[in-house]
Amino acid sequence: MKRIIFLMLGWGLCLIVQAQTTNFSKLNFGCDGSSTTSGNQWSKTVVDLLGFASHHNVAVGSSTFACHPDTQDYNSDNFAGISDGWKPTKDKKELQMRHNNVSKVHIQKFISEVKDGVYPAPDVFVFAMGSNDTKLDGVAEALSARTLDDVNVTTMAGGARWAIQTILEN
């Protein structure tokens, strides 16, 4: 038992030393998530503490992985925008903006900003999306889809698959 504890402590110490000696200064950090990640919260602290070259965060409060049936693409001509609103409303534009507050749209925005030269391409990307989604089903379907066009993005699993694969491919 003492040997196991000693080995675990040694392994942990090695990880700490490795993290402290890694040079992150040439690496760019990207992030998507919900309210716990938006703005300059924990991801900015990580970037500052580890010394990353840049911080590009598209997280928005109240967001979900799952799209709504009327979610718009970020680059569509009539894109209404994104809102972190959560209080009851009947305002149609606000409701559309809330329906656009999904990881798919965040990732489209992220990629657009990278392609436009606003931010550098990330070397490290973190998804820290909460579980604001209501449809927790669709895992098998999301994993078995052959292409991104076949993924049902109206489920949490499908939205996550689309976002992760899109970042990896871009």
JOLINDA-V37256 format. One record per pair of residues at least 4 apart in sequence whose ideal C-beta (glycine too) atoms are under 6 Angstrom apart, sorted by the first residue. I is the first residue (numbers start at 0). J is the second residue. If there is no record, write none. Layout:
i:I j:J
i:I j:J
This chain:
i:23 j:49
i:23 j:50
i:23 j:51
i:24 j:50
i:24 j:52
i:25 j:52
i:26 j:51
i:26 j:122
i:26 j:123
i:27 j:52
i:27 j:53
i:27 j:119
i:27 j:121
i:27 j:122
i:28 j:46
i:28 j:51
i:28 j:54
i:28 j:123
i:29 j:55
i:29 j:121
i:29 j:124
i:30 j:42
i:30 j:56
i:30 j:125
i:31 j:57
i:31 j:58
i:31 j:102
i:31 j:105
i:31 j:126
i:32 j:36
i:32 j:58
i:32 j:127
i:32 j:128
i:33 j:62
i:33 j:128
i:33 j:129
i:33 j:131
i:34 j:60
i:36 j:42
i:36 j:58
i:36 j:127
i:37 j:58
i:37 j:59
i:37 j:60
i:39 j:43
i:42 j:56
i:43 j:54
i:45 j:49
i:46 j:51
i:46 j:54
i:53 j:119
i:55 j:118
i:57 j:105
i:57 j:108
i:57 j:109
i:59 j:81
i:59 j:83
i:59 j:100
i:60 j:83
i:61 j:83
i:61 j:85
i:62 j:100
i:63 j:101
i:63 j:131
i:63 j:132
i:64 j:102
i:64 j:128
i:64 j:132
i:64 j:155
i:64 j:158
i:64 j:159
i:65 j:132
i:65 j:134
i:65 j:153
i:65 j:154
i:65 j:155
i:65 j:158
i:66 j:70
i:66 j:101
i:66 j:103
i:66 j:152
i:66 j:153
i:66 j:158
i:67 j:98
i:69 j:98
i:70 j:98
i:70 j:99
i:70 j:101
i:71 j:75
i:71 j:78
i:71 j:99
i:73 j:104
i:73 j:107
i:73 j:108
i:79 j:92
i:79 j:95
i:79 j:96
i:80 j:96
i:81 j:96
i:81 j:99
i:81 j:100
i:82 j:93
i:82 j:96
i:82 j:97
i:84 j:93
i:84 j:97
i:88 j:93
i:99 j:104
i:102 j:128
i:102 j:158
i:102 j:162
i:103 j:152
i:103 j:161
i:106 j:162
i:106 j:165
i:110 j:169
i:112 j:117
i:112 j:118
i:113 j:118
i:113 j:120
i:124 j:166
i:132 j:155
i:134 j:154
i:134 j:155
i:135 j:155
i:136 j:154
i:137 j:141
i:137 j:151
i:137 j:154
i:137 j:156
i:137 j:157
i:138 j:156
i:140 j:151
i:141 j:150
i:141 j:156
i:141 j:157
i:141 j:160
i:144 j:149
i:144 j:150
i:145 j:149
i:147 j:161
i:150 j:157
i:150 j:160
i:150 j:161
i:151 j:157
i:152 j:157
i:152 j:158
i:152 j:161
i:160 j:164
i:161 j:165
